[in-house]
Amino acid sequence: MAGVPSICPTLVYRDAKAAIRLLTEAFGFSQVAVYEGEDGAVMHAELAYGNGMVMLGSSGSGGAFDKAMQGAGPSGVYVVVEDVDAHHRRAVEHGAEILMEPTDQDYGSRDYMARDGEGNVWSFGTYAPQV
């Protein structure tokens, strides 16, 4: 299944539209699909970065995943980027909360961390694990 990600982190947001704006504007994700309910809530969204994808939706939708995620804490997602410093600058320009400035790691990666508006931690770096 070339070109199809095997793992897609899936998150639920109180304000999914704000999350989509942050992920696309500050972190450079591309909006692939957004499906809204009659009330305007995001029922399902797919955002791509490189050959990976994250899926998200609005909390309170009543779906099975939304019910399973009730009371769950924030999540952490790692995204491989080519130019950490440029990616970081873009995030800062769009007001992302930076938790760790770009830092060279002992294992050879250069990483930084940011938090989205609902507490999820997004790490961006050059470390690219191989399957």
N, C-alpha and C positions, 0 to 999 in steps of 0.2 A: 504494500500500500504506500508507494512512494508519494511524498508530498502531503501525506496525511499524518498529523501529529498523533503519537500513541498515547500521550498523557495531556490532558487539558485541565489545569486548575479551574475550579468552579467556585465562585464566590457569590454571596448574597449581600446586597446593600440596602440600607434604608433609603438612600438617594442614589439609585443606580444611574440616573442621568448625570449627576455630578461626578460619579466614578468614571463614567465613559469619557466625560470631558477631560478629566485629569489624565487618564490613561492615554488618550489620543494626543492631547495638546502638550502635556508635560513629559510624557514618557515615550511618545512616538509610536504607539500602537495604531494599527489601521482598523477602522470599523468595517467588519465583514457583513454583519447582519444585526439588526435590532428589531425585535417584535414587541409591540406594545399591546396591552389590553385596552378595552374600551375606556377605562378610567385614565389611560396614559401611563400606567405603570409598565416598567420594562419587564416583560414576561421572560424573555431570553435574549441575550446578546452574545455575539462572538466577535472578539477582537484579536487580531493577529499581530505577531512580531516575529520577523524572520520566518522560520518554519514551525513556530509554535503558536499556540492559541490559548486564550483564557476565555471562559464563558462566565456570564454573570446575569443576575436578574434582581428584581426588587423583592425585598423581604415583605412578608404579608400577602403574597400572591395566593397562598393557600395550596400550592402544589406540593407534591411529595417531598421534593428536595428542600423547599422552603420549610416545611414542617420538620424535617430531619435536622436542619441547621438551626432551629430555634434554640437560643441560649448558647450557641457555639461562640467561642472567642475569636479574636483576629487570627488570620492566617499569614504565612510567609511564602513569598513566591520569588524564585531566582530567575533572572533573565540574562542570557548571554548577549553582550553588546560588543561591538568592535572598538569603539572609541569612548571609553568611560568618561573622560573629561568633557568631551563635547556633549554627551548624553546628560551628564550632571549639570552642565551650564544650562541646557534646555529646561531641565526640571526646575532649577532655581529661578529662571526667567518666568516660569509659569506658576511660581509660588508653592512648589512642593515642599513639604516639611522634610528636611534633610536630617537623618539620624547619624550618619557617618559620612564624612567627606571622602572623596576618592583617596584610597589607601592601597599601597603595594603590600600584598600578603606574602607570608613566608613560602607559600606553596606556588608562587609565581603569578597569581592573578592580581588584577587591579580592580577593586570593587568600591561601590558606595551603596548606602542604604537610605531609603526614604519611607515615609509613612503616608498612606492615603487618608482621606478625611474620616474614615471609619475604623482606623486602627490597624489595618493590614500593613505588613512590612514588605516592601519591595526592594530586593537586592539586585543590583545590576553590576556585571563584571565580565572579565575576559576569560574566566575559567569555563571551559567547555567540556563537560564530562563526555566520555565516549561509551557507547553501548557495546 
